[in-house]
Amino acid sequence: MEHLSKDKKLAPLLSTVEPYILKKRKNVCLRLCASIMSQQLSTKVADVIFRRFMELYGGEEPGPQQIADTPFDTLRAIGLSNAKTNYVHNVAQYFLEHSITDRTFSRLSNEEVMELLLPIKGVGRWTVEMLLMFTLGREDVFAPDDLGIQQAMARIYKLDMTDKKALRESMLKLSARWSPWRTHACFYLWKYKDSGVK
């Protein structure tokens, strides 16, 4: 990550943790559903709900049709809210209606992935950014609305978190210099925030 080390404030973080190895994962529909299920939940609770979800299909990864065919009440019973149950069904139906497969994403840019998935009710920019990073394995993604990244950057670069508009502008300006490795920079920022270093 020699390129990232040119940022004097970010450079000290690079030696504190192992670099993150990005992986491409299959079954994008399922990963997007999992991301929706985990929103606003602790990792522990999200893991429990996802495990229950997978048990509905005997531990085998379900495809869009299986998810779409799963009754509303069955999904509610594993601990999903009404809204999240609807969102999960929305994702599966959208993938079916638009004939979206894993291969679809290989030919799309990050912004084109955004344009494809944001029309789904329940899917926001942050959700797609996480999908780009952790499912599609894209190297150059930045998540300015992620609270952990905001807190880490505010601490490192002495940014004011009370003015959200100015904070976002400063973050985008700073992150531009990390391209084309912004995903990796985000990983180091998350690790820094989780470490509790002042």
C-alpha positions as CSV (number, residue, x, y, z in Angstrom):
1,M,0.0,0.0,0.0
2,E,2.8,2.4,-0.9
3,H,0.3,4.8,-2.5
4,L,-1.6,5.2,0.8
5,S,1.6,5.8,2.7
6,K,2.0,9.1,0.9
7,D,-0.8,10.5,3.1
8,K,1.3,11.4,6.2
9,K,-1.7,11.1,8.6
10,L,-2.8,7.8,7.3
11,A,0.7,6.3,6.9
12,P,1.1,5.4,10.6
13,L,-2.1,3.2,10.5
14,L,-0.7,1.0,7.7
15,S,1.8,-0.7,9.9
16,T,-0.6,-1.5,12.7
17,V,-2.7,-4.1,11.0
18,E,-2.4,-6.7,8.3
19,P,-3.6,-5.5,4.9
20,Y,-7.1,-6.6,4.0
21,I,-7.3,-9.2,1.2
22,L,-10.4,-8.4,-0.9
23,K,-12.3,-11.4,-2.1
24,K,-15.1,-11.8,-4.7
25,R,-18.0,-13.8,-3.3
26,K,-20.8,-15.6,-5.2
27,N,-24.6,-15.2,-4.8
28,V,-24.8,-11.4,-4.8
29,C,-28.5,-11.5,-4.2
30,L,-28.0,-13.4,-0.9
31,R,-25.2,-11.1,0.2
32,L,-27.4,-8.0,-0.4
33,C,-30.2,-9.6,1.6
34,A,-27.7,-10.4,4.4
35,S,-26.6,-6.7,4.4
36,I,-30.1,-5.5,4.8
37,M,-30.8,-8.0,7.6
38,S,-27.8,-6.7,9.5
39,Q,-28.6,-3.0,9.3
40,Q,-28.7,-1.2,12.7
41,L,-28.0,-4.5,14.5
42,S,-24.9,-5.5,16.5
43,T,-22.7,-8.1,14.7
44,K,-23.7,-10.7,17.2
45,V,-27.5,-10.3,16.7
46,A,-27.0,-10.0,12.9
47,D,-25.1,-13.3,12.9
48,V,-27.9,-15.1,14.8
49,I,-30.6,-13.9,12.4
50,F,-28.6,-14.8,9.3
51,R,-27.9,-18.3,10.8
52,R,-31.6,-18.7,11.3
53,F,-32.2,-17.5,7.8
54,M,-29.8,-20.1,6.3
55,E,-31.4,-22.8,8.4
56,L,-34.7,-22.2,6.5
57,Y,-32.9,-23.6,3.5
58,G,-31.1,-26.5,5.2
59,G,-27.8,-24.6,5.3
60,E,-27.7,-24.4,1.5
61,E,-27.4,-20.9,0.0
62,P,-30.8,-19.9,-1.5
63,G,-31.1,-18.2,-4.8
64,P,-33.5,-15.3,-5.6
65,Q,-36.4,-17.6,-6.5
66,Q,-36.2,-19.5,-3.2
67,I,-36.0,-16.2,-1.2
68,A,-38.9,-14.7,-3.1
69,D,-41.0,-17.8,-2.5
70,T,-40.3,-17.8,1.3
71,P,-43.5,-16.7,3.1
72,F,-43.6,-13.4,4.8
73,D,-44.4,-14.9,8.2
74,T,-41.6,-17.4,7.9
75,L,-39.1,-14.5,7.5
76,R,-40.7,-12.5,10.3
77,A,-40.4,-15.6,12.6
78,I,-36.6,-15.6,12.4
79,G,-36.5,-12.1,13.9
80,L,-36.8,-9.8,10.9
81,S,-38.9,-6.6,11.2
82,N,-41.9,-6.1,8.8
83,A,-39.8,-3.5,6.9
84,K,-36.7,-5.8,6.5
85,T,-38.9,-8.7,5.5
86,N,-40.3,-6.6,2.7
87,Y,-36.9,-5.4,1.7
88,V,-35.5,-8.9,1.5
89,H,-38.4,-9.9,-0.8
90,N,-37.9,-6.7,-2.8
91,V,-34.3,-7.6,-3.5
92,A,-35.2,-11.2,-4.6
93,Q,-38.0,-10.0,-6.8
94,Y,-35.9,-7.3,-8.4
95,F,-33.1,-9.8,-9.2
96,L,-35.7,-12.1,-10.8
97,E,-37.5,-9.3,-12.7
98,H,-34.3,-7.9,-14.2
99,S,-32.6,-11.3,-14.8
100,I,-29.7,-10.2,-12.6
101,T,-27.0,-12.8,-12.0
102,D,-23.5,-12.7,-10.5
103,R,-22.2,-12.3,-14.0
104,T,-24.1,-9.1,-14.5
105,F,-21.9,-7.3,-12.1
106,S,-18.6,-8.2,-13.7
107,R,-19.2,-5.9,-16.6
108,L,-20.5,-2.9,-14.5
109,S,-18.5,0.0,-13.0
110,N,-19.0,0.9,-9.3
111,E,-21.4,3.7,-10.3
112,E,-23.3,1.5,-12.7
113,V,-23.8,-1.0,-9.8
114,M,-25.2,1.9,-7.8
115,E,-27.6,2.8,-10.6
116,L,-28.7,-0.8,-10.9
117,L,-29.4,-1.5,-7.2
118,L,-30.5,1.8,-5.7
119,P,-34.0,1.6,-7.2
120,I,-34.7,-1.3,-4.8
121,K,-36.7,-0.1,-1.9
122,G,-34.7,-0.7,1.3
123,V,-31.3,-0.5,-0.5
124,G,-29.3,2.7,0.1
125,R,-25.8,3.9,-1.0
126,W,-24.1,2.6,2.1
127,T,-25.5,-0.9,1.5
128,V,-24.3,-0.9,-2.1
129,E,-20.9,0.4,-1.0
130,M,-20.5,-2.5,1.5
131,L,-21.5,-4.9,-1.3
132,L,-19.0,-3.4,-3.7
133,M,-16.3,-3.8,-1.1
134,F,-17.0,-7.1,0.6
135,T,-18.9,-9.1,-2.1
136,L,-17.7,-7.7,-5.4
137,G,-14.1,-7.1,-4.2
138,R,-13.8,-3.7,-5.6
139,E,-10.5,-1.9,-4.6
140,D,-11.6,1.7,-5.0
141,V,-14.8,2.3,-2.9
142,F,-15.3,5.0,-0.3
143,A,-18.2,5.1,2.2
144,P,-18.5,8.7,3.4
145,D,-21.8,8.0,5.3
146,D,-20.3,5.2,7.4
147,L,-20.2,6.4,11.0
148,G,-17.0,4.5,11.9
149,I,-15.2,6.1,9.0
150,Q,-16.5,9.5,9.9
151,Q,-15.3,9.1,13.5
152,A,-11.9,7.8,12.5
153,M,-11.3,10.6,9.9
154,A,-12.6,13.2,12.3
155,R,-10.0,12.0,14.9
156,I,-7.1,11.7,12.5
157,Y,-7.6,14.8,10.4
158,K,-9.2,16.9,13.2
159,L,-12.5,17.4,11.4
160,D,-15.6,18.9,12.9
161,M,-18.4,16.3,13.0
162,T,-21.1,18.7,13.9
163,D,-21.3,20.2,10.4
164,K,-22.3,17.2,8.4
165,K,-22.1,18.9,5.0
166,A,-18.6,20.3,5.6
167,L,-17.5,17.0,7.1
168,R,-18.6,15.1,4.0
169,E,-16.9,17.5,1.7
170,S,-13.7,17.3,3.6
171,M,-13.8,13.5,3.7
172,L,-14.4,13.2,-0.1
173,K,-11.5,15.7,-0.7
174,L,-9.1,13.7,1.5
175,S,-10.2,10.3,0.1
176,A,-9.6,11.4,-3.5
177,R,-5.9,11.2,-2.9
178,W,-6.2,7.5,-1.8
179,S,-7.7,6.4,-5.2
180,P,-7.4,3.7,-6.6
181,W,-7.1,2.0,-3.1
182,R,-9.9,3.7,-1.2
183,T,-11.4,0.4,0.0
184,H,-8.2,-0.5,1.7
185,A,-8.0,3.0,3.3
186,C,-11.5,2.4,4.7
187,F,-10.4,-0.9,6.2
188,Y,-7.5,0.7,8.0
189,L,-9.8,3.5,9.3
190,W,-12.3,0.9,10.7
191,K,-9.5,-0.9,12.4
192,Y,-8.1,2.3,13.8
193,K,-11.6,3.2,15.2
194,D,-12.1,-0.3,16.7
195,S,-8.7,-0.2,18.3
196,G,-9.8,2.7,20.5
197,V,-6.5,4.6,19.9
198,K,-6.9,8.3,20.8
